[in-house]
Amino acid sequence: MGWKSIVAKVAPTIGSALGTPLVGMAISTLCSVFGITGEDDVEKKVANAIEKASAAELLALKKADLDFAVQMKKLGLEEEKLFQIDRNKAREREKEMNSLTTPILAISVTAGFFILVVYMMMRPIPYASKDVLYVLLGALGSGWMAIISYYFGSSSQNREIKTTSLKKK
């Protein structure tokens, strides 16, 4: 059994962070649990420490996992607040600027997305162009979802509205 699977079983929150952009925080937490210092061969040192860990060290790892989960929850809440502030500033800026750039961009992306969808349904796609068209469709689809979220709110905003209205009842 590899060291990552041991971490995933003993400390699932830290284990799930190993394959994400939060890997640095996860490794840092593992280093603090096992007293690993320095920057050379950190992954090898962590792997070695986990494979030779005593029961007390595994218990400390479990406690560190609980603390890590709390820290991730706090970071998620802070991150959501930052996103809300950013969205609000963007909308305020758009009101102040009274610019047509945003609506024109939104209409262009929406039109491009649906024109491409209809084109792909109505015409046979040459084999050499399939990959490019799929990438373009994915990019336009992602952009279109961002536009819909911008103009009509995101699911996190809807959840917040529902939660607020339920608390009032």
Buried (B, 14 or more C-beta within 10 A) or exposed (E): EEBBEBBBEBBBBBBBBBEEEBEEBBBBBBBEBBEBEEEEEBEEBBBBBBEEBEEEBBEBBBEBBEEBBEEBEEEEEEEEEEEBEEBEEEEEEBEEEEEEEBEEEBEEBBEBBEEBEEEBEEEEEEEEEEEEBEEBBEEBBEBBEEBEBBEEEBEEEEEBEEEEEEEEE
